[in-house]
Each structure stands twice: as C-alpha cells, then as structure tokens.
Amino acid sequence: MQIVTEQAIDPAPLAGKRVAIIGYGNQGRAQALNLADSGIDVVVGLREGSDTFDRVRADGLTPLALDKAPKGAALTMMLVPDELMTGIYGVIEPALEPGSALGFSHGLAVHFNHIRPREDLDLLLIAPKGPGTALRQLHTEGKGMPALWAVAQDRSGHARNIAFAYGRAIGCARAGLIASSFEEECVADLFNEQAVVWGGVPALLLAGYETLVEAGYSEEVAYFECVKELKLLADLVDERGIAAMREVISNTAELGAVLGGPAIVDHHVRTRMRDIMKSVREGEFAAQLAEEAAEGYPLLSKARDRARAHPAEAARQRLDDISPTSPSSSSD
Ligand SMILES: NC(=O)c1ccc[n+]([C@@H]2O[C@H](COP(=O)([O-])OP(=O)(O)OC[C@H]3O[C@@H](n4cnc5c(N)ncnc54)[C@H](OP(=O)(O)O)[C@@H]3O)[C@@H](O)[C@H]2O)c1
C-alpha cells in the first residue's frame, strides 16, 4: 500500500489558484472551509434558489450559480449527491476551464459512466474516509482524516500532483493519502454500505432484538443487549482491533462469540455477500440508485417510515431517558 503524507507533498499545483466546490452539504462545506483555512481561493457552486447561499456567505465564502462557479477554477470538485451528478455535470460542463481538473470524493458517477467528462479534463478522486463533520472537526484540531486518492484521466500530466495538493489543502494528508482507483474506492464503498456496516449490521441488530422480544423478553433489555452494546464493540475494535477486543471481554462473552459468530455468518451469508458484490460490480445497484432518484426516492421514503415505526425506536427513547452513554472501556 502506498501512503503519501503532508511533508512529501508540494502545495504548488493549487497555490494561488481557484477551487470551485459544487455543493455545500456534508462534504462540500467541510472541504470548502478546510481549503479556505489553507489559503486557497474557494468559490461554492449552488443551484438556483438554494437556501444555502446565505449559509455560504455567513461562513465567509463566495457562493455562485452552478453554471458560473467553475469559471477561472483550476479544479472543480463535484460534492453533490452521487445519483444527481449526471444532471448537475450537464449544467457545469460549459463553464469548466479547458484543461482544468474535475474532482470527486466518490468514484460512482465516473466508474459507472453516469457522467462522461470532457476529454481535455484531468479526473481525480480524493475520498475522505469519514463524514464531512469529522473531516472539519479534525482539521480545526490540527489533525487529519485519511483519504483514498486516484486519477482516472491525466491530460495535463500533473493530475496526481493536483490530487495530492488538494488532499493536503483539505487536511487529509496529515493522516495520509492512500493510493486506490475509482473502481476500487467505488466497489469497496458500495459493498461495505450494503453488506457490512450500514446494511448488514443494523439488520442483524434488529433481527436480534426481534428474536429476544418474540421469546418473551422485555423490549428495553432486548434493545440494550442487541443494539446499544454496538458502541462498546465499535470503540473496542477501533481502539484495539478485533483480536485484542476479544481479550478484554469475559470468557463467557468470548466463547459465545467464538461459537455464535460463525454460526450466524455461515456460508449462506457469504453467498449473499458475493451476490451483493456481483450486483455492485456489474452496475445493477448504480442503475437502481439512478432509477430511485428519478422516481422521487419511493423505496427510501418507505424504508424511513418503516424504521421510524419499529418498536425498537420507542424502546430506544425510553432507555435514552434513563441511561447515560455507555463507557467505551467497559467489558461485556
Ligand atoms: N457524506 C459523507 O460522509 C461522504 C463521505 C465520503 C464521500 N462522500 C461523497 O461526497 C459527495 C457528496 O456527498 P455529500 O453527502 O456531501 O452530499 P450532500 O450533503 O447530500 O450534498 C448536498 C449538496 O448538494 C446540493 N444538491 C442537492 N441536489 C442538487 C441538485 N439537484 N442540483 C444542485 N445541487 C444539488 C445541495 O444543494 P442545496 O444546498 O441547495 O440543498 C447541497 O449543497 C458524494 O460523492 C459522496 O459519495 C460523502
């Protein structure tokens, strides 16, 4: 694995240059503010009538219409929802300076050809490995969040150095820029979202909760056991890794984990994981995401309603009223 850090990066490719940030949401705001702190000339591109113009001005930055923002920018970063990039790219493309760079924080739109950027542009990826709020927070503390970097099109011959200078200016090079590709970043990210952390884990937590309640145990105890303890696990794994996490839980919990883990994640689960991997790699999921957006997000709105109505939410509320946040160092 190749990791580049701040000391090895020349800031010159962006020094005295303008960067246009398209979108001012989770990543857009954090990256724009970090760039401004690093002395970069930043403008923010927003859709017509957006309420966010005032927020950008209040943050001390310059908001512009989408079709104006890339004018004069050496680099334009696409920090809008992935499923909307096709239309938004169509609006900004005429304003992109010839021979300039176009950047992304996720590889989906380029890897699955949702947009086909102009031939004269450099195409680069700087994908911070965490949410924008944490990216900004770490930067203000003098720290950084690691990011993956990649180049898909190098017309200038300097795309890699522009990506490095950008990763440095948003603070990610303090922690390290890790070499990847648009495909790897995209597939690994989509796979994890569906099969592991954001799809698999919450579904497992709720299935455990429902199994305990169905067996006659109280909703509060079921929530405590199956959902709330996730934070203990996450903190321990983050601090120590999976092997050392096992060493600080009781023998009872450790034997339960050794027997229960493989019984739950058996060959059926691995087969489903491979199915998800196939759907991600072959672009089925990317097509479904585009369709979902075009239809006004019907699946997402139904799923949000179902999640809010789940009895586990009421149990969480009752527990939150009486229970402080669990300390991360506790063992099971
Ligand atoms: N969220 C994360 O933690 C995270 C982490 C790593 C990488 N990424 C990647 O970063 C990129 C941005 O993600 P994000 O989560 O930061 O996006 P986001 O918060 O959902 O983006 C919101 C911004 O997009 C603008 N926008 C929404 N619809 C638009 C439209 N139709 N036309 C023009 N602008 C529109 C919004 O405009 P208004 O201000 O007018 O509402 C807002 O400024 C994505 O590629 C994502 O995969 C995200």
The ligand as a Tripos MOL2 file, in Angstrom:
@<TRIPOS>MOLECULE
LIG
   48    52     1     0     0
SMALL
NO_CHARGES

@<TRIPOS>ATOM
      1 N1        -21.4810   12.1930    3.3180 N.am      1 LIG1
      2 C1        -20.3190   11.6050    3.5640 C.2       1 LIG1
      3 O1        -19.9820   11.3050    4.7090 O.2       1 LIG1
      4 C2        -19.3570   11.2800    2.4560 C.ar      1 LIG1
      5 C3        -18.1240   10.6940    2.7730 C.ar      1 LIG1
      6 C4        -17.2070   10.4670    1.7320 C.ar      1 LIG1
      7 C5        -17.5480   10.7960    0.4380 C.ar      1 LIG1
      8 N2        -18.7760   11.3150    0.1660 N.ar      1 LIG1
      9 C6        -19.0880   11.6860   -1.2200 C.3       1 LIG1
     10 O2        -19.0940   13.1150   -1.3080 O.3       1 LIG1
     11 C7        -20.0200   13.5220   -2.3210 C.3       1 LIG1
     12 C8        -21.0190   14.4920   -1.7120 C.3       1 LIG1
     13 O3        -21.7750   13.7740   -0.7410 O.3       1 LIG1
     14 P1        -22.4930   14.5430    0.4470 P.3       1 LIG1
     15 O4        -23.0090   13.5130    1.3900 O.co2     1 LIG1
     16 O5        -21.5990   15.6380    0.9550 O.co2     1 LIG1
     17 O6        -23.7100   15.2020   -0.3530 O.3       1 LIG1
     18 P2        -24.9040   16.0240    0.2550 P.3       1 LIG1
     19 O7        -24.6000   16.5090    1.6310 O.co2     1 LIG1
     20 O8        -26.1830   15.2730    0.0710 O.co2     1 LIG1
     21 O9        -24.9110   17.2760   -0.7700 O.3       1 LIG1
     22 C9        -25.7660   18.3060   -0.5550 C.3       1 LIG1
     23 C10       -25.4230   19.4310   -1.5010 C.3       1 LIG1
     24 O10       -25.7920   19.0350   -2.8310 O.3       1 LIG1
     25 C11       -26.6570   20.0370   -3.3540 C.3       1 LIG1
     26 N3        -27.6590   19.4910   -4.2680 N.ar      1 LIG1
     27 C12       -28.5880   18.5320   -3.9980 C.ar      1 LIG1
     28 N4        -29.3640   18.3180   -5.0710 N.ar      1 LIG1
     29 C13       -28.9330   19.1800   -6.0310 C.ar      1 LIG1
     30 C14       -29.3440   19.4570   -7.3470 C.ar      1 LIG1
     31 N5        -30.3570   18.7870   -7.9200 N.pl3     1 LIG1
     32 N6        -28.6740   20.4240   -8.0370 N.ar      1 LIG1
     33 C15       -27.6510   21.0840   -7.4760 C.ar      1 LIG1
     34 N7        -27.2070   20.8740   -6.2150 N.ar      1 LIG1
     35 C16       -27.8480   19.9400   -5.5070 C.ar      1 LIG1
     36 C17       -27.3660   20.6240   -2.1520 C.3       1 LIG1
     37 O11       -27.8620   21.8650   -2.5260 O.3       1 LIG1
     38 P3        -28.6670   22.7980   -1.5010 P.3       1 LIG1
     39 O12       -27.6140   23.3710   -0.6200 O.co2     1 LIG1
     40 O13       -29.3190   23.7790   -2.3940 O.co2     1 LIG1
     41 O14       -29.6400   21.8960   -0.7750 O.co2     1 LIG1
     42 C18       -26.2290   20.6550   -1.1300 C.3       1 LIG1
     43 O15       -25.4520   21.8240   -1.2690 O.3       1 LIG1
     44 C19       -20.6660   12.2350   -2.8580 C.3       1 LIG1
     45 O16       -19.9480   11.8340   -3.9790 O.3       1 LIG1
     46 C20       -20.4610   11.2550   -1.7110 C.3       1 LIG1
     47 O17       -20.4530    9.8880   -2.1190 O.3       1 LIG1
     48 C21       -19.6830   11.5950    1.1370 C.ar      1 LIG1
@<TRIPOS>BOND
     1     1     2 1
     2     2     3 2
     3     2     4 1
     4     4     5 ar
     5     4    48 ar
     6     5     6 ar
     7     6     7 ar
     8     7     8 ar
     9     8     9 1
    10     8    48 ar
    11     9    10 1
    12     9    46 1
    13    10    11 1
    14    11    12 1
    15    11    44 1
    16    12    13 1
    17    13    14 1
    18    14    15 2
    19    14    16 1
    20    14    17 1
    21    17    18 1
    22    18    19 2
    23    18    20 1
    24    18    21 1
    25    21    22 1
    26    22    23 1
    27    23    24 1
    28    23    42 1
    29    24    25 1
    30    25    26 1
    31    25    36 1
    32    26    27 ar
    33    26    35 ar
    34    27    28 ar
    35    28    29 ar
    36    29    30 ar
    37    29    35 ar
    38    30    31 1
    39    30    32 ar
    40    32    33 ar
    41    33    34 ar
    42    34    35 ar
    43    36    37 1
    44    36    42 1
    45    37    38 1
    46    38    39 2
    47    38    40 1
    48    38    41 1
    49    42    43 1
    50    44    45 1
    51    44    46 1
    52    46    47 1
@<TRIPOS>SUBSTRUCTURE
     1 LIG1         1 GROUP 0 **** ****
